Amino acid sequence: MSLDRPVAPDPYELLPRVAAFTVTSDDIADGVKLDLKHVFGGAGGENVSPQLTWSGAPEGTRSYVVTCFDPDAPIPGGFWHWIAVNIPASVTDLAAGAGSGDETLPDGAFHVRSDFSTRDFGGAAPPQGDQDHRYYFVVHAVDVDKLDVDENASAAVVSFNLAFHTLGRAIITPTYQH
């Protein structure tokens, strides 16, 4: 049973335009259904963040932020599944499972709370029978070494800071339907 809603717009089309660069994954692909490995544990999955590799970031990139956002969640603001900040500019990949906690991220990087209220990756968990949900895995190239946030920041505060410091975005958007 669908919640009978229109499809939300691409959230990144609503933001100021920035340079594009490339993100690839051994685990996920644009428009392809997520494997149960990347689905939330409470929804029958393994809750493992996917492997990501990126290249071609704009000149002046000093760090990265990696996020996963579901604009199709049946709430006005969408749903944040993952926010990893202050990834050093020398890092251009995250292994599968890097979202399991701060100790799995590169030195100096950390997670802020997802909408699951945990500081790690939370896999796909759309309502049973709802429409396909899109999961925007985004690598944000940032013009500062560290965003002015700490581990207690909300996804909204991180996003607001990114509005002023993003040089480029690399996006890969798999889907999932329960």
C-alpha positions as CSV (number, residue, x, y, z in Angstrom):
1,M,0.0,0.0,0.0
2,S,1.5,3.3,-1.1
3,L,1.2,6.5,1.0
4,D,0.0,8.1,-2.3
5,R,2.4,11.1,-2.4
6,P,4.1,12.9,-5.2
7,V,7.8,12.2,-5.8
8,A,9.9,14.8,-4.0
9,P,12.2,16.9,-6.1
10,D,16.0,16.2,-6.3
11,P,17.0,18.0,-3.1
12,Y,20.4,19.1,-4.5
13,E,18.7,20.8,-7.5
14,L,17.3,23.2,-4.9
15,L,20.7,24.3,-3.7
16,P,23.2,26.7,-5.4
17,R,25.0,25.0,-8.2
18,V,28.6,23.8,-7.5
19,A,31.1,21.8,-9.5
20,A,30.3,18.1,-10.1
21,F,32.9,15.4,-9.6
22,T,32.7,11.6,-9.6
23,V,31.8,9.0,-7.0
24,T,31.6,5.3,-7.6
25,S,31.0,2.2,-5.5
26,D,31.6,-1.5,-5.5
27,D,28.2,-1.8,-3.6
28,I,25.7,0.6,-5.0
29,A,24.7,2.2,-8.3
30,D,22.4,5.0,-9.6
31,G,18.8,3.7,-9.9
32,V,19.6,0.2,-8.7
33,K,17.9,-1.3,-5.6
34,L,20.0,-1.5,-2.5
35,D,21.2,-4.9,-1.4
36,L,19.9,-6.0,2.1
37,K,23.4,-5.4,3.3
38,H,22.7,-1.6,3.2
39,V,19.2,-1.8,4.7
40,F,18.5,-0.9,8.3
41,G,18.7,-3.8,10.8
42,G,15.2,-3.2,12.1
43,A,14.0,-3.6,8.5
44,G,15.7,-6.9,7.9
45,G,19.1,-5.7,6.7
46,E,22.7,-5.6,7.9
47,N,23.0,-1.9,8.2
48,V,26.4,-1.7,6.5
49,S,27.4,1.6,4.8
50,P,28.5,1.1,1.2
51,Q,32.0,1.3,-0.2
52,L,32.6,4.7,-1.9
53,T,35.5,6.0,-4.0
54,W,35.6,9.6,-5.4
55,S,37.8,11.5,-7.8
56,G,38.1,14.8,-9.6
57,A,37.2,17.1,-6.7
58,P,37.5,20.8,-7.4
59,E,40.8,22.6,-6.8
60,G,40.9,24.1,-3.3
61,T,39.2,21.1,-1.7
62,R,40.4,20.8,1.9
63,S,38.1,18.2,3.3
64,Y,35.0,16.1,2.6
65,V,31.6,15.5,4.1
66,V,29.8,12.3,3.2
67,T,26.0,12.1,3.6
68,C,23.1,9.9,2.8
69,F,19.6,11.5,2.5
70,D,16.2,10.1,1.6
71,P,14.0,12.9,0.3
72,D,11.1,10.4,-0.2
73,A,10.5,9.7,3.5
74,P,6.9,10.5,4.4
75,I,7.9,13.6,6.4
76,P,8.3,17.2,5.2
77,G,12.1,17.3,5.7
78,G,13.2,13.9,4.4
79,F,15.4,11.6,6.4
80,W,19.1,11.7,7.1
81,H,20.7,8.3,7.2
82,W,24.4,9.3,7.4
83,I,26.6,12.3,8.1
84,A,30.4,11.9,8.3
85,V,32.2,15.2,8.6
86,N,35.8,16.5,8.4
87,I,37.2,13.7,6.2
88,P,40.7,14.8,5.2
89,A,41.3,15.9,1.6
90,S,43.9,13.2,1.2
91,V,41.2,10.5,1.6
92,T,39.3,9.5,-1.6
93,D,37.5,6.4,-0.5
94,L,35.7,4.8,2.4
95,A,35.5,1.1,2.8
96,A,32.2,-0.7,3.2
97,G,31.3,-0.4,6.9
98,A,33.1,2.9,7.4
99,G,29.9,4.3,8.8
100,S,29.7,1.9,11.7
101,G,31.3,4.4,14.1
102,D,33.9,7.2,14.5
103,E,36.7,4.6,14.9
104,T,36.1,3.4,11.3
105,L,36.5,6.8,9.8
106,P,39.9,8.5,8.9
107,D,41.7,10.4,11.7
108,G,39.9,13.7,12.5
109,A,36.6,12.7,10.9
110,F,33.5,12.0,13.0
111,H,29.8,11.3,12.6
112,V,26.9,13.5,13.7
113,R,23.5,12.1,14.6
114,S,21.4,10.7,11.8
115,D,17.6,10.8,12.0
116,F,17.8,7.5,13.7
117,S,19.4,9.5,16.6
118,T,22.7,7.5,16.3
119,R,26.1,8.7,15.3
120,D,26.7,6.2,12.5
121,F,25.2,5.0,9.2
122,G,21.6,3.9,9.3
123,G,20.4,1.9,6.3
124,A,17.3,2.2,4.2
125,A,14.1,1.7,6.1
126,P,11.1,2.9,4.1
127,P,7.6,2.1,5.3
128,Q,6.4,-1.3,4.2
129,G,4.7,-1.0,0.8
130,D,5.6,2.6,0.2
131,Q,6.9,3.9,-3.2
132,D,10.6,3.5,-4.2
133,H,12.8,5.7,-2.1
134,R,15.9,7.4,-3.4
135,Y,19.0,7.4,-1.3
136,Y,21.3,10.3,-2.2
137,F,24.9,9.3,-1.2
138,V,26.8,12.5,-1.6
139,V,30.4,13.4,-1.2
140,H,30.7,17.1,-0.6
141,A,34.1,18.8,-1.4
142,V,34.6,21.4,1.2
143,D,36.8,24.6,1.2
144,V,37.9,24.3,4.9
145,D,39.8,21.7,6.8
146,K,37.1,21.3,9.3
147,L,33.5,22.5,9.4
148,D,32.6,24.5,12.5
149,V,30.5,21.8,14.0
150,D,31.0,19.1,16.6
151,E,29.5,15.6,17.1
152,N,26.4,17.1,18.7
153,A,25.4,19.1,15.6
154,S,22.2,18.1,13.8
155,A,22.1,17.2,10.1
156,A,20.4,20.6,9.5
157,V,23.3,22.5,11.1
158,V,25.9,20.5,9.0
159,S,23.9,21.2,5.9
160,F,23.6,24.9,6.7
161,N,27.4,25.0,7.1
162,L,27.9,23.1,3.8
163,A,25.8,25.8,2.0
164,F,28.7,28.2,2.6
165,H,31.7,25.8,2.1
166,T,30.8,23.4,-0.6
167,L,33.0,23.5,-3.7
168,G,31.5,20.5,-5.4
169,R,29.3,17.4,-5.0
170,A,29.6,13.8,-6.3
171,I,26.3,12.0,-6.1
172,I,25.2,8.4,-6.5
173,T,21.5,7.5,-5.9
174,P,20.4,3.9,-5.4
175,T,16.8,3.1,-4.5
176,Y,15.0,0.8,-2.1
177,Q,11.4,-0.3,-1.6
178,H,10.3,-2.6,1.2
